[in-house]
Amino acid sequence: MGKHKLNIKDLSPISFPSEVAKSLALNLMNRHFKHTPNDEKLALITKVLADPDAYITHDTLSLLAHKLISKSVLETFKTYELDDEPKHFDIFGSKHIEVNAVQQMELAMRLPIAVKGALMPDAHQGYGLPIGGVLATKNAVIPYGVGMDIGCRMALSILDVPASYVEHHAYEIKQALGDHTHFGNDGGLDTRQEHPVLDHPDFQQTDLLRRLHGKAARQLGSSGSGNHFVELGIIEVGDDNTLGIESGAYAAILSHSGSRSLGANIAQHYTDIAMNKCRLPREAKHLAWLTLDTEEGQAYWLSMNLAGEYAKACHDQIHKNLCNALGAGIVKRVENHHNFAWKETLADGNEYIVHRKGATPAAKGVFGIIPGSMTAPGYVVSGLGNELSLNSAAHGAGRKMSRFKAKNSITMSSLKKLLQSEKVTLIGGSTEEAPAAYKDIELIMHNQTTLVNIEGKFHPRIVRMAKD
C-alpha cells in the first residue's frame, strides 16, 4: 500500500483547541502513520481530541495527548513573578561547583514559594533544579524539582559471603547479571516478576496510574539507561561502624535506578499541568509548582509516592533474583532515594516540602549510599543531621563532563585500558559514563565531612550498565 499524506486542508473539518495542536497532529500522522489511509488518520485524531487521557501513554500520540491536557487547564492558570533577589542558601564545596549550577539554584531561590535551600558538593547543571540542589517550600511541590526519574535510588545488599567470593565466582556473577538484569528505556526481564507493589491500591486512584499499571508490571525488576547500574563488588566495614554488622570485607550488590516509565510519565503529565496552571517567567517555567491543597497537587503527591514504592520494588527484585542465582543471603541492606520530595519538619518547627534533586537524605543517624564511578569507590554513610544542608548530602561524584562531551572526547580503547588496570569488568556501558566524566569522589567526600560519617567503602568489581 502506498503512502497516504495528510495536508492542513484535510484537517479543516476537525476543531482543534489551538494551531499548535493542529500542526502537531499533522506531523505525528505523517511521520508515524505513513501507510494508514487518511480517513483512518482523521478518525484517530478525533479520538485523541475526544479523550486525550486515553492516549497519555501511547508510543507516538502521547505528545498530542499531553498538549491537549495542558491546554484544557489554561483557563485556571495564575501568573507569578520572581523575587528580585534569591533567598540565602548554603553551598558545600563551592570551589568545585560550576557557576551555572549556582545560578540555577539562585533562580530557584527567587521563587515566591522557596523558603530554604542548599547546594551539595557534587552539584552540576540539570533541568529545573540543579542536580545536587535541595529546596524547601511551603505546601507546594515542583514536579521538575523532583525530576523525571522519580524515586531514583541506591540499594546495597551486603552478602553473607566473603570478599573473595567475587573473584572466585566471577563467571557465575557475570552469568547472573546477564540473566537477571535488564537495561534500557524499553522492555523488561524475560520472567514476569511478582511483588506486592503491583497490588498497591493507589494504582486505582487515577486514570493515569490505571493506564500505567500494565507497563509497570512488565518493567518491574529492570533498570534504565544513562548512569544506572548493577554491580557486584567488595565492601569494607570498619570496627567503628554503626550498621550492626561485624567489621571485615564482604561481597556486596550495589544498584542504581529509578521508577522507569511509570515515573517518567507521572513527571511529564504533572509538569505539563503545573506549567500551565502556574505561569512563571520563561527562564523559570520548569520550576512551576502544584500546591498540596489542590486536586492536582494531591494527585501528583500520591503518584510520586507510588513511583517511589515502585522504584524500591525494582531494586528488591534485582537483589532477590541475583541472591537466588548466586545462592547468597543478605546480612545488611541499605537504600535511599535521591530524586524525591518529603514532608519534613525542620529546626524552626515548621513543616516543609523538601525537594532533593540528586541529593541523599542525611538526617541524624540515617544511612545512605554515595557511589563514585565504575572504577571509583562508593561510600555507605550515616547522616549528621546538618540543618544548613537541610539534612542532605551528595548523591554521587557528580558529572564534570556532559554525556555529549564524554562521548566525543573519551575513546572506548582508553576506557578498556582503565578498566583493566583497575581490575573492573564492564558488561555493556559506554564512554558517556567513563570515570573521567565524573568528579573525584574523594574530593566530594572531603567537602561533606559536616554532613555524613563514613560507615563503609564499596569497591566495584563486575559492573553492568546499558550499552548507550
DATA-V92211 format. One record per helix or strand of 3 or more residues. SS is the DSSP state (@ for helix, = for strand). FROM is the first residue (numbers start at 1). TO is the last residue. If there is no record, write none. Layout:
ss=SS from=FROM to=TO
ss=SS from=FROM to=TO
//
This chain:
ss=@ from=8 to=11
ss=@ from=19 to=32
ss=@ from=38 to=50
ss=@ from=52 to=55
ss=@ from=62 to=72
ss=@ from=74 to=76
ss=@ from=94 to=96
ss=@ from=99 to=108
ss== from=114 to=124
ss== from=131 to=137
ss=@ from=143 to=146
ss== from=153 to=162
ss=@ from=164 to=168
ss=@ from=170 to=180
ss=@ from=196 to=199
ss=@ from=201 to=204
ss=@ from=207 to=219
ss== from=229 to=237
ss== from=248 to=257
ss=@ from=260 to=277
ss=@ from=282 to=287
ss=@ from=295 to=326
ss== from=330 to=337
ss== from=339 to=345
ss== from=351 to=357
ss== from=359 to=361
ss== from=367 to=370
ss== from=378 to=383
ss=@ from=387 to=389
ss== from=392 to=394
ss=@ from=403 to=409
ss=@ from=412 to=421
ss== from=425 to=427
ss=@ from=431 to=433
ss=@ from=435 to=437
ss=@ from=441 to=446
ss== from=452 to=465
//
